[in-house]
């Protein structure tokens, strides 16, 4: 991966963006997009929309959501312990013992997510079942509620400790590859398309609040009114213990981006993505999804009078955990696939099934 693109990816992953609190990461996206787009704007919902050839036809929307799962400060008790509510879907077993950060108005406040020690749980009803959020608390090291309130306020967002770790074979782990990888892919595709002759208008969108119901994709798709829309998200890698390909398909890390097929996907878009991948020798995988996908593609497909929707996914191990693991090669191949798809879209391309 080229140095500046890797730096951009790291900045995304090291910047907090729980759903509804995406403003810091969208500043990073805007700074990147302004170097590569003809127009950049932010709508009232917080979606960042970067356009190339905005007067072209047809209009193609590329969407990757920048929000990540997180938590929100709900209550501070008399001793300064912080109780939180979830933003997005969490496995509370994963939360135990994690380093976390409260993103306060005056800067980050580091803490730990804790509960009663295991020694005191043995033989009790608590030992045998996962904890509830109300059984957990964040300890930031203060002594009293008043002291805690000097650093945090009700409603402050909380994340796992952010960071980026590179591994063997061009793989990396981080909090928030779901779905900052998608936001990176669509903005990297924009870079690859810069200066190219385009028939289509391209709108690369860093969408918000996907984890709360695809909200940013609903509003941005309505505003853009695209004829074609491709969402980029992560999908479950099934190449590690405990996964069943009969349930989620056969998906491998480092085998290329995943092109989805199913009722949420326009068949012409799906076929064209595969043709482009084969023609340009871009590795890819195919996965069937027999229902609405639960990604931005779902919202895009049914916007206004309907959009020819596609979905390209990055294989992701350990989703919604602090150690989400992906292949950097898969990210690069996904951005190339999107760029080549857009270049193949002509004014008279018909996406009617």
Secondary structure, DSSP 8 states (H G I E B T S, - for coil): --HHHHHHHHHHHTS--BTT--HHHHHHHHHHHTTT-SEEEE-TT--EEEEESTT-SSEEEEEEE--B-EEEEEEE-TT--EEEEEES---HHHHTT-EEEEEETTEEEEEEEE-S-GGGTTTSTTTTS---GGG-EEE-S-SSHHHHTTT--TT-EEEE---EEE-GGGEEEETTHHHHHHHHHHHHHHHHHTTS--SSEEEEEEE--GGGTSHHHHHHHHHH--SEEEEEEEEE--SSTT--HHHH----TTS-EEEEESTTS-HHHHHHHHHHHHHTT--EEEEE--S--SSHHHHHHTSTT--EEEEEEEEEBSTTSTTEEEEHHHHHHHHHHHHHHHHH--TT-----
